[in-house]
Structures are given as C-alpha cells and as structure tokens.
C-alpha cells in the first residue's frame, strides 16, 4: 500500500474548494468541474479530479448509464476522471445545469448555489484536484465514482473537522492561499483510493492485488510513473533489487501477464485514450508512451488495431466502436 501512496503523491496534485451549494427537495442538476472553477486557485490543470463533500442531507449521484450512488451527510464523492454527472433528490426530474445556478464568490469567499423546491435541505461543498500529466493510467484504472465515509473512518474526526475548517476559512475570505486546501483534498483522495482498493476481494482485481504486494506494487509504481522509459524485465527487477526470474514469476502470478506484456498494454491504452480524447500530435503521443519515433509507433499501432493512428483517431472521434483488445503479438512487440 505504501507504493500505491507513492504513486498518488507522484501526481503532484493541486486544488481547492470552490463552491458551497444548498439544495432543497425536489432538485436535480447536471454537474462537472469546469476549467473556470479551477482558475481562482491554480493554473487550469490538464487533468481534473472532481469531488463533493456532503455537509448535510443526502442525494443521489449518477454517471452515464451506471447505477446511482447514494450519498449522505459526512460522506465524500470523488470523480477520478471528472465525468459529467447528475446529482439529485430524485433522478426522474429534469436536470438543470449547475453552472447556470452559480452565484460568483464575493471578497475571496466561496461561490454559492441556492436552488430547489423548498423541501429537505442538502448542503454540499464542491472541490477539485488537478495535475498536468497528459494521461494517467492509474486514474484510468479507478471506477467513475469513489465514495468515502469520512465519519466512520478511524481518522474521520480530524479529516472532517479540518475539511470543515478549511471550507469555513475560505467561505469567510480568510484562506488566501489554496495550499492547505489542496493538501487536505489530496489526503482525502488518497484515503478514498486506499479504501477502495482495500475493499476489493483479491481475486476481483489483479492490479489491486498487485498494489498490496511490496515487490509487484513497487514495479507497478515504476511502470506507471515512468511509462516512456525503455524498461526490460531485467532492468525492472534490478530497480527493485530482486532476481529477474523471481520477479517475473511473481509479477506474472499476481497480475496475470508478464511485466513487459503488461507495459505494452498500458502504453497502447494510454495512446488510444489520448488519440481519442486530445488533439495532441501523434509524434508527441508516441514519444510520451515510450516510442522513439512516430514511424515505429505507427507500425506497432497498425499491427495491433489494423489502421494507422490518424485513421483510428478520426474513426473514434466520429463515434465508431471501441478498439479491439491488445493481442499477445502486439504486447510482446512482434
């Protein structure tokens, strides 16, 4: 688990609390942290993690076609990929765009929302974390929503008290620097991820199991943290100070595939996600996932997906079906 926390710390997150929202039933909003929400606290990050802390009341949170998540007072919802989502007293209501309801902050305090039909009160503090990594495979492995029950945790009292204190300071215009808020939000995010992984049955997620193993967890941290590095199984084992054969056997047994096959798959997944979700040049994507040339990347990509990266990007931006899974041949570099 220490290696997992090292991976999280390596993201160098910034952030803060930007909104105090009060809703009275019935109500339903569509929500997503926008770049302008981040601007008062930090330069707009490339990757945004949204979160909502429930001060009072309860609501439902829903991402896409996934089942709704019920949230109550003292609980935190984290959206690792900042997915657009609905928040509501009841999801059969027509949603209102949350940004249309925001009242700008005055004197350095929090922006406000006051909205609803006058019934049961729900109060939510909304914030964000961000970093400038072009794409983060670790974030991609997490579910769309993480729920953290702050009150029930062993450390719940100090987390909740400090979160409330930081929010009050900002709301009253006394917290001029976002440093404390960013660090507190980072701790909450790390706690939410740690508990999510700890709650998973070992057989359910090989990657989650790998983070619990000191050797494999360290290897995952190195691979995800330096995905463009020219890794070999021998070099990776040397970094962790174990023999190549012992490391390869252990990694394969826990993760379900050899280290270099796992790395190849992560590189392809990162590359395809960036092709789909960004306008970054193909040469830059190739370099940042570990290829020395655009030509070499294009050959490998075409061998795997059947089309060059530019064609794949054009087709998937147009909404065509997702790409096929990584083949053994591509993962092994053949």
C-alpha positions, 0 to 999 in steps of 0.5 A, a space after each residue: 500500500 505504501 507504493 500505491 501512496 507513492 504513486 498518488 503523491 507522484 501526481 503532484 496534485 493541486 486544488 481547492 474548494 470552490 463552491 458551497 451549494 444548498 439544495 432543497 427537495 425536489 432538485 436535480 442538476 447536471 454537474 462537472 468541474 469546469 476549467 473556470 472553477 479551477 482558475 481562482 486557485 491554480 493554473 487550469 490543470 490538464 487533468 481534473 479530479 472532481 469531488 463533493 463533500 456532503 455537509 448535510 442531507 443526502 442525494 443521489 449521484 449518477 454517471 452515464 448509464 451506471 447505477 446511482 450512488 447514494 450519498 449522505 451527510 459526512 460522506 465524500 464523492 470523488 470523480 477520478 476522471 471528472 465525468 459529467 454527472 447528475 446529482 439529485 433528490 430524485 433522478 426522474 426530474 429534469 436536470 438543470 445545469 449547475 453552472 447556470 445556478 452559480 452565484 460568483 464568490 464575493 471578497 475571496 469567499 466561496 461561490 454559492 448555489 441556492 436552488 430547489 423546491 423548498 423541501 429537505 435541505 442538502 448542503 454540499 461543498 464542491 472541490 477539485 484536484 488537478 495535475 498536468 500529466 497528459 494521461 494517467 493510467 492509474 486514474 484510468 484504472 479507478 471506477 467513475 465514482 469513489 465514495 468515502 465515509 469520512 465519519 466512520 473512518 478511524 481518522 474521520 474526526 480530524 479529516 472532517 473537522 479540518 475539511 470543515 475548517 478549511 471550507 469555513 476559512 475560505 467561505 469567510 475570505 480568510 484562506 488566501 492561499 489554496 495550499 492547505 486546501 489542496 493538501 487536505 483534498 489530496 489526503 482525502 483522495 488518497 484515503 478514498 483510493 486506499 479504501 477502495 482498493 482495500 475493499 476489493 476481494 483479491 481475486 476481483 482485481 489483479 492490479 489491486 492485488 498487485 498494489 498490496 504486494 511490496 515487490 509487484 506494487 513497487 514495479 507497478 509504481 515504476 511502470 506507471 510513473 515512468 511509462 516512456 522509459 525503455 524498461 526490460 524485465 531485467 532492468 525492472 527487477 534490478 530497480 527493485 533489487 530482486 532476481 529477474 526470474 523471481 520477479 517475473 514469476 511473481 509479477 506474472 502470478 499476481 497480475 496475470 501477464 508478464 511485466 513487459 506484456 503488461 507495459 505494452 498494454 498500458 502504453 497502447 491504452 494510454 495512446 488510444 485514450 489520448 488519440 481519442 480524447 486530445 488533439 495532441 500530435 501523434 509524434 508527441 503521443 508516441 514519444 510520451 508512451 515510450 516510442 522513439 519515433 512516430 514511424 515505429 509507433 505507427 507500425 506497432 499501432 497498425 499491427 495491433 488495431 489494423 489502421 494507422 493512428 490518424 485513421 483510428 483517431 478520426 474513426 473514434 472521434 466520429 463515434 465508431 466502436 471501441 478498439 479491439 483488445 491488445 493481442 499477445 503479438 502486439 504486447 510482446 512487440 512482434 
